[in-house]
């Protein structure tokens, strides 16, 4: 887990360094783009490390939520007047990922089921948006519905096994 912590800790300094370097080389727009690319690369590296972690703790599950809040605060000044980024949908997808990580830790979900919440989380992180609230609503509710159905399926199976005396 220490690698995930290092990657997540370095996201903001790397983004600031990329911003300054891009601005120094060309202009402000290039700096913003370079900072966003650096932040995204470090962030995705941290997410890959989270998926490859064998056992999750509550701190591990809190990391996506923490960085969703930080990333939302960073993008707020750039999203006024344009609906390119939805902070509530991104923070909601982070909460869904955290819940799924804790469910994997308790053995209620298989680790492969983290793929959908991670993909939704990365999609919501990017400042790319189909006009209107539909893509955020579909992405977030699809992720939530799949996690809820899988949790209910696991509980129903354990109830059936307990009732039949096989557990």
Order of alpha helices (4+ residues) and beta strands (2+ residues): alpha-alpha-alpha-alpha-alpha-alpha
